[in-house]
Amino acid sequence: MMRIGIIGAAGRMGQAIAALATEANVAVAGGFDRRGAVMGDCADLAALAASADVLIDFSSPGALDANLDAARMANTPILIGTTGLEAAHHAAIDAASRRLAVLQTANTSLGVNLLSALVEEAARRLGADWDIEIVEMHHRHKRDAPSGTALLLGAAANRGRGAADGVALNRVQTGTREEGGVYYASLRGGSVAGDHQVVFAGEGERIELGHRAESRAIFARGALRAAQWLKGRPPGRYTMTDVLGLA
């Protein structure tokens, strides 16, 4: 049975992954959060990395360097689901992926990642004269906005258009819309697990592609499936697209 180590084990995602591990035929080697060990008997993060076949990280951007160091020292593949990452974090992931298998994603839902592929294809076929708006809603406690998933979908749209980046506006658009830009609106409230809608608006017609998360369990199941896929992979940077065979 494959063994996973959970970083951020006391958080919502960490607890959901631990709860569903047995269902996925996966054993939990242990779990850490900022207070130390909260699952299992591993003395420290290095010991957890050494005892696990794959690490699953849903902690915080500030903990990323230490988590990557532990994975690197033990040569243990790591799945990073932490959101709110910046350019420096991605550079650290790129460096680590030259020595071990790293899967980084803003969303582990299989449905969301299939949606991302559909968005990329729609953007490729429709062209820059179709406006793209991404609307997302999450629970009131979510800190980052736009959500990591919204940015993932925006990146897919930009890839489809052959563009490196897009225009990101949070909540309110001001002034004239830029052709070819990708705009975002973020809503926060209640206990929403995650709603995302991508709107392609053309002259006289509109296409809407969306996904609604009804339970945090879908992200946990996707993370466990991705961890099973990641075990034994050669060094490199991977995404959920690779897990789904869409690359």
SVG drawing of the C-alpha trace seen along z (x, -y; Angstrom):
<svg xmlns="http://www.w3.org/2000/svg" viewBox="-27 -54 46 56">
<polyline fill="none" stroke="black" stroke-width="0.4" points="0.0,0.0 1.3,-3.4 2.2,-5.8 1.6,-9.5 2.8,-12.3 0.4,-15.2 1.8,-18.7 -0.9,-21.1 -2.6,-18.1 -4.7,-20.1 -6.3,-22.2 -9.5,-21.5 -7.8,-19.8 -5.4,-17.9 -8.2,-16.4 -10.2,-15.6 -7.3,-13.7 -6.6,-11.7 -10.3,-10.8 -10.5,-9.5 -7.1,-7.8 -8.4,-4.3 -11.0,-4.5 -8.2,-5.1 -6.1,-2.2 -3.5,-4.7 -1.9,-4.7 -1.1,-7.9 2.6,-7.9 2.0,-11.0 0.9,-14.6 2.5,-17.9 1.3,-21.5 2.9,-24.7 2.6,-23.3 4.5,-20.1 3.3,-16.5 -0.5,-16.1 -0.8,-12.6 1.5,-9.6 4.8,-9.4 7.3,-11.1 9.7,-13.3 10.0,-16.0 9.4,-16.9 12.5,-15.2 11.4,-12.0 8.0,-12.3 9.5,-12.7 11.7,-9.7 8.8,-7.5 6.4,-8.5 6.3,-7.4 4.8,-10.8 4.3,-14.1 1.1,-16.1 1.4,-19.7 -1.6,-21.9 0.1,-24.3 1.0,-27.8 3.3,-29.7 5.6,-30.6 6.3,-26.9 7.1,-25.9 10.9,-26.2 11.2,-24.0 8.7,-21.5 10.7,-21.3 14.0,-20.9 12.6,-18.0 11.3,-16.3 14.6,-16.9 16.7,-15.5 14.6,-12.3 14.2,-12.2 10.4,-11.9 8.0,-13.1 5.8,-16.0 2.3,-17.2 1.8,-20.9 -1.8,-22.1 -1.0,-25.2 -2.5,-28.3 -1.4,-32.0 2.1,-31.1 4.1,-33.9 6.9,-34.0 9.6,-33.2 7.7,-30.1 7.4,-28.8 11.1,-29.4 11.8,-27.2 9.4,-24.5 11.2,-24.6 14.6,-24.2 13.3,-21.3 11.8,-19.5 15.2,-19.1 16.0,-16.6 12.6,-15.0 9.1,-14.6 6.9,-17.7 3.3,-18.1 2.0,-21.6 -1.6,-22.5 -4.1,-25.2 -6.9,-22.6 -6.9,-18.8 -10.5,-18.3 -10.6,-16.0 -13.6,-18.0 -11.9,-21.4 -8.8,-20.1 -11.0,-18.7 -12.7,-22.1 -9.3,-23.8 -8.7,-21.7 -12.1,-22.7 -11.4,-26.4 -8.0,-26.2 -9.6,-24.5 -12.5,-27.0 -10.1,-30.0 -8.0,-28.5 -11.0,-28.1 -12.9,-31.3 -10.0,-33.9 -9.3,-37.1 -12.4,-39.0 -14.4,-36.9 -14.3,-38.4 -13.4,-36.1 -14.7,-36.7 -14.0,-34.3 -16.3,-34.4 -15.5,-32.5 -17.1,-32.2 -15.7,-30.7 -16.4,-30.5 -16.0,-33.7 -12.6,-32.5 -10.7,-32.2 -7.8,-34.7 -6.5,-34.8 -8.5,-36.4 -8.8,-35.7 -8.7,-32.0 -5.9,-29.8 -8.4,-27.9 -9.6,-31.0 -6.0,-31.9 -5.5,-28.3 -8.5,-28.7 -7.2,-32.1 -3.8,-30.6 -5.6,-27.9 -7.4,-30.6 -4.2,-32.4 -2.4,-29.3 -5.3,-28.7 -4.8,-32.2 -1.0,-31.8 -0.6,-34.6 1.7,-34.6 -0.5,-36.6 -3.8,-38.4 -5.4,-41.3 -6.6,-40.5 -9.1,-42.7 -10.5,-41.6 -14.2,-42.3 -14.7,-45.5 -13.8,-46.3 -13.1,-50.0 -12.7,-51.7 -12.8,-50.2 -12.3,-46.5 -9.0,-45.4 -9.4,-43.0 -7.7,-39.7 -7.7,-40.3 -8.9,-37.8 -10.8,-39.4 -11.7,-38.0 -14.5,-38.6 -14.2,-37.2 -17.1,-36.6 -16.8,-35.5 -19.5,-34.3 -21.0,-31.5 -19.5,-28.0 -19.2,-27.7 -16.5,-25.0 -15.8,-26.5 -17.8,-27.7 -16.1,-28.7 -17.7,-29.9 -15.8,-30.9 -17.9,-33.1 -16.9,-33.6 -18.9,-36.5 -19.1,-37.2 -21.3,-39.5 -24.8,-38.2 -23.9,-34.9 -22.3,-33.6 -20.7,-30.3 -20.5,-29.5 -18.3,-26.7 -18.4,-26.0 -17.8,-23.7 -19.4,-23.6 -17.7,-21.8 -20.4,-20.4 -17.9,-19.0 -14.2,-19.4 -14.0,-15.6 -13.6,-16.0 -10.3,-17.8 -9.1,-15.1 -10.0,-12.3 -8.2,-14.1 -5.1,-14.7 -5.0,-11.0 -5.3,-9.9 -2.6,-12.4 -0.3,-11.2 -0.7,-7.6 0.1,-8.7 3.2,-10.7 4.8,-7.7 7.8,-6.5 7.8,-9.3 11.2,-10.6 12.3,-14.1 10.2,-16.8 7.4,-19.3 4.0,-17.8 0.4,-19.0 -3.1,-17.4 -3.2,-17.5 -0.5,-14.8 -2.5,-12.8 -5.6,-12.9 -3.5,-12.1 -4.5,-15.4 -0.9,-16.7"/>
</svg>
